[in-house]
Amino acid sequence: MRRDKPVDQPVSSLERLVFFSDAVFSIAITLLAIDIRVPNVEHDQLAAELRQLLPSIGVYALTFVVVGAYWAAHHRMYRRIVRFDYVLVWLNMLVLLCVAFLPVPNAILARYYDSPPVVLFYAASLIATSISTMLLWWYATANRRLITDDVSPQVIREVFTENLEVITLAVLAMVIGYWSTRVAFTLLVAFAGVGLVMSIVATRRESELENAPS
């Protein structure tokens, strides 16, 4: 079976892949809020109903940040990718498969946040998304197959490091979840916050490297 050779493509060719990916991320992040229902109760019962929504809102906020972090990483990767073949296209589809699925564990965790198997299911979904992201980046960067020649090894490593940290955290949440789902959820929230800050710092660092005088 003949394998397509990676070819330098016009910007518009890569844009189609990126635009499609952005659309999937946008739909996935929008669907996260679909299960948060507006209470239809009397005014004197509203406060109690809103308190019952707090876990769902908390899980929504957590997954929103998680999907946002995956989108930011995806965006940073495609700033470096200048060629593509259809292996990359299908690896990208694998990433989108995992991202588009995240509203499902989000909805289940929002409803059964005190269930250890549900925490495991949610964490496993994060692991799958991170592994697929690493596979895409590995394929693109191996022997600089699809990336620009000026990408530093540090920038290449950062994507792997960030996703390995997510996998480590998710495994830890799986273990802790059988002891305390609240502690596991708190750990996920804290790590999501740290991951958001790290993503911002990494983006700024890359911009500084790009604008540094050669």
C-alpha positions as a Python dict, from the first residue, in 0.01 Angstrom:
ca = {
    (1, 'M'): (0, 0, 0),
    (2, 'R'): (151, 331, -109),
    (3, 'R'): (198, 586, 163),
    (4, 'D'): (137, 952, 89),
    (5, 'K'): (449, 1163, 104),
    (6, 'P'): (424, 1476, 321),
    (7, 'V'): (418, 1775, 93),
    (8, 'D'): (450, 2146, 157),
    (9, 'Q'): (94, 2270, 121),
    (10, 'P'): (-57, 2614, 68),
    (11, 'V'): (-170, 2776, 391),
    (12, 'S'): (-533, 2726, 288),
    (13, 'S'): (-490, 2347, 292),
    (14, 'L'): (-382, 2342, 655),
    (15, 'E'): (-644, 2602, 738),
    (16, 'R'): (-920, 2358, 642),
    (17, 'L'): (-787, 2108, 897),
    (18, 'V'): (-748, 2374, 1166),
    (19, 'F'): (-1090, 2532, 1099),
    (20, 'F'): (-1259, 2191, 1119),
    (21, 'S'): (-1076, 2118, 1445),
    (22, 'D'): (-1174, 2455, 1592),
    (23, 'A'): (-1538, 2384, 1506),
    (24, 'V'): (-1527, 2051, 1691),
    (25, 'F'): (-1365, 2212, 1996),
    (26, 'S'): (-1628, 2489, 1989),
    (27, 'I'): (-1918, 2245, 1974),
    (28, 'A'): (-1771, 2024, 2247),
    (29, 'I'): (-1715, 2315, 2484),
    (30, 'T'): (-2068, 2446, 2419),
    (31, 'L'): (-2229, 2109, 2489),
    (32, 'L'): (-2078, 2101, 2838),
    (33, 'A'): (-2351, 2331, 2972),
    (34, 'I'): (-2644, 2154, 2810),
    (35, 'D'): (-2730, 1944, 3116),
    (36, 'I'): (-2740, 2239, 3357),
    (37, 'R'): (-3116, 2291, 3379),
    (38, 'V'): (-3284, 2611, 3495),
    (39, 'P'): (-3491, 2527, 3807),
    (40, 'N'): (-3867, 2547, 3756),
    (41, 'V'): (-3979, 2588, 4117),
    (42, 'E'): (-4145, 2836, 4347),
    (43, 'H'): (-3937, 3131, 4470),
    (44, 'D'): (-3907, 2994, 4821),
    (45, 'Q'): (-3749, 2674, 4685),
    (46, 'L'): (-3511, 2844, 4443),
    (47, 'A'): (-3216, 2880, 4682),
    (48, 'A'): (-3219, 2508, 4763),
    (49, 'E'): (-3243, 2415, 4395),
    (50, 'L'): (-2953, 2645, 4306),
    (51, 'R'): (-2740, 2482, 4576),
    (52, 'Q'): (-2812, 2145, 4417),
    (53, 'L'): (-2680, 2283, 4086),
    (54, 'L'): (-2343, 2377, 4233),
    (55, 'P'): (-2177, 2037, 4165),
    (56, 'S'): (-2292, 2050, 3803),
    (57, 'I'): (-2162, 2405, 3765),
    (58, 'G'): (-1831, 2306, 3924),
    (59, 'V'): (-1785, 2009, 3689),
    (60, 'Y'): (-1882, 2230, 3394),
    (61, 'A'): (-1618, 2488, 3490),
    (62, 'L'): (-1355, 2216, 3532),
    (63, 'T'): (-1420, 2055, 3195),
    (64, 'F'): (-1447, 2395, 3025),
    (65, 'V'): (-1092, 2476, 3139),
    (66, 'V'): (-973, 2127, 3040),
    (67, 'V'): (-1115, 2154, 2687),
    (68, 'G'): (-977, 2508, 2662),
    (69, 'A'): (-632, 2382, 2758),
    (70, 'Y'): (-648, 2107, 2496),
    (71, 'W'): (-755, 2364, 2236),
    (72, 'A'): (-466, 2594, 2333),
    (73, 'A'): (-220, 2304, 2298),
    (74, 'H'): (-373, 2210, 1964),
    (75, 'H'): (-340, 2571, 1847),
    (76, 'R'): (25, 2587, 1953),
    (77, 'M'): (104, 2261, 1773),
    (78, 'Y'): (-46, 2382, 1448),
    (79, 'R'): (156, 2701, 1465),
    (80, 'R'): (457, 2472, 1411),
    (81, 'I'): (312, 2222, 1164),
    (82, 'V'): (367, 2337, 804),
    (83, 'R'): (308, 2012, 613),
    (84, 'F'): (58, 1733, 643),
    (85, 'D'): (-25, 1390, 514),
    (86, 'Y'): (-330, 1176, 576),
    (87, 'V'): (-173, 996, 869),
    (88, 'L'): (-167, 1333, 1044),
    (89, 'V'): (-525, 1399, 935),
    (90, 'W'): (-648, 1078, 1096),
    (91, 'L'): (-439, 1128, 1409),
    (92, 'N'): (-601, 1470, 1431),
    (93, 'M'): (-940, 1302, 1392),
    (94, 'L'): (-849, 1075, 1684),
    (95, 'V'): (-782, 1382, 1899),
    (96, 'L'): (-1117, 1530, 1794),
    (97, 'L'): (-1290, 1198, 1867),
    (98, 'C'): (-1168, 1220, 2227),
    (99, 'V'): (-1245, 1592, 2262),
    (100, 'A'): (-1597, 1555, 2121),
    (101, 'F'): (-1661, 1275, 2372),
    (102, 'L'): (-1568, 1484, 2680),
    (103, 'P'): (-1923, 1623, 2728),
    (104, 'V'): (-2032, 1265, 2809),
    (105, 'P'): (-1806, 1206, 3114),
    (106, 'N'): (-1872, 1569, 3208),
    (107, 'A'): (-2248, 1507, 3224),
    (108, 'I'): (-2207, 1179, 3412),
    (109, 'L'): (-1967, 1331, 3667),
    (110, 'A'): (-2201, 1628, 3717),
    (111, 'R'): (-2484, 1390, 3809),
    (112, 'Y'): (-2289, 1121, 3999),
    (113, 'Y'): (-1993, 1322, 4133),
    (114, 'D'): (-1973, 1109, 4449),
    (115, 'S'): (-1928, 780, 4259),
    (116, 'P'): (-1569, 640, 4239),
    (117, 'P'): (-1631, 456, 3907),
    (118, 'V'): (-1753, 783, 3753),
    (119, 'V'): (-1436, 963, 3864),
    (120, 'L'): (-1238, 679, 3705),
    (121, 'F'): (-1440, 715, 3383),
    (122, 'Y'): (-1381, 1091, 3372),
    (123, 'A'): (-1009, 1053, 3439),
    (124, 'A'): (-979, 779, 3175),
    (125, 'S'): (-1134, 1016, 2920),
    (126, 'L'): (-865, 1274, 2998),
    (127, 'I'): (-595, 1010, 2963),
    (128, 'A'): (-727, 906, 2621),
    (129, 'T'): (-734, 1269, 2503),
    (130, 'S'): (-379, 1333, 2622),
    (131, 'I'): (-246, 1014, 2463),
    (132, 'S'): (-406, 1101, 2130),
    (133, 'T'): (-256, 1452, 2147),
    (134, 'M'): (88, 1308, 2217),
    (135, 'L'): (55, 1064, 1925),
    (136, 'L'): (-30, 1349, 1689),
    (137, 'W'): (262, 1560, 1810),
    (138, 'W'): (503, 1266, 1803),
    (139, 'Y'): (413, 1189, 1442),
    (140, 'A'): (448, 1553, 1337),
    (141, 'T'): (781, 1609, 1514),
    (142, 'A'): (961, 1277, 1458),
    (143, 'N'): (1264, 1363, 1244),
    (144, 'R'): (1091, 1702, 1202),
    (145, 'R'): (860, 1529, 957),
    (146, 'L'): (590, 1797, 943),
    (147, 'I'): (720, 2092, 1142),
    (148, 'T'): (942, 2390, 1070),
    (149, 'D'): (1316, 2346, 1109),
    (150, 'D'): (1347, 2625, 1365),
    (151, 'V'): (1131, 2462, 1634),
    (152, 'S'): (1349, 2417, 1941),
    (153, 'P'): (1371, 2082, 2124),
    (154, 'Q'): (1237, 2261, 2433),
    (155, 'V'): (916, 2357, 2254),
    (156, 'I'): (876, 2001, 2126),
    (157, 'R'): (925, 1858, 2477),
    (158, 'E'): (677, 2095, 2638),
    (159, 'V'): (376, 1942, 2464),
    (160, 'F'): (479, 1593, 2576),
    (161, 'T'): (551, 1715, 2929),
    (162, 'E'): (214, 1888, 2966),
    (163, 'N'): (22, 1581, 2854),
    (164, 'L'): (229, 1346, 3070),
    (165, 'E'): (140, 1567, 3366),
    (166, 'V'): (-230, 1536, 3280),
    (167, 'I'): (-198, 1157, 3258),
    (168, 'T'): (-14, 1142, 3592),
    (169, 'L'): (-280, 1356, 3757),
    (170, 'A'): (-564, 1151, 3608),
    (171, 'V'): (-413, 825, 3735),
    (172, 'L'): (-369, 985, 4079),
    (173, 'A'): (-733, 1100, 4072),
    (174, 'M'): (-839, 744, 3988),
    (175, 'V'): (-659, 610, 4294),
    (176, 'I'): (-771, 885, 4531),
    (177, 'G'): (-1127, 868, 4396),
    (178, 'Y'): (-1184, 532, 4562),
    (179, 'W'): (-1092, 691, 4894),
    (180, 'S'): (-1254, 1031, 4850),
    (181, 'T'): (-1425, 1161, 4538),
    (182, 'R'): (-1419, 1514, 4681),
    (183, 'V'): (-1043, 1509, 4721),
    (184, 'A'): (-1005, 1368, 4370),
    (185, 'F'): (-1230, 1641, 4228),
    (186, 'T'): (-1041, 1911, 4420),
    (187, 'L'): (-716, 1773, 4283),
    (188, 'L'): (-852, 1789, 3928),
    (189, 'V'): (-971, 2148, 3978),
    (190, 'A'): (-636, 2257, 4123),
    (191, 'F'): (-444, 2094, 3843),
    (192, 'A'): (-672, 2248, 3579),
    (193, 'G'): (-597, 2591, 3724),
    (194, 'V'): (-224, 2525, 3725),
    (195, 'G'): (-246, 2387, 3370),
    (196, 'L'): (-421, 2704, 3255),
    (197, 'V'): (-145, 2920, 3399),
    (198, 'M'): (124, 2696, 3249),
    (199, 'S'): (-42, 2716, 2908),
    (200, 'I'): (-40, 3097, 2923),
    (201, 'V'): (324, 3100, 3032),
    (202, 'A'): (424, 2856, 2757),
    (203, 'T'): (247, 3066, 2493),
    (204, 'R'): (426, 3380, 2611),
    (205, 'R'): (760, 3200, 2617),
    (206, 'E'): (713, 3080, 2261),
    (207, 'S'): (622, 3432, 2150),
    (208, 'E'): (934, 3567, 2314),
    (209, 'L'): (1148, 3306, 2140),
    (210, 'E'): (991, 3392, 1807),
    (211, 'N'): (1048, 3767, 1854),
    (212, 'A'): (1400, 3733, 1995),
    (213, 'P'): (1671, 3874, 1767),
    (214, 'S'): (1855, 3598, 1581),
}
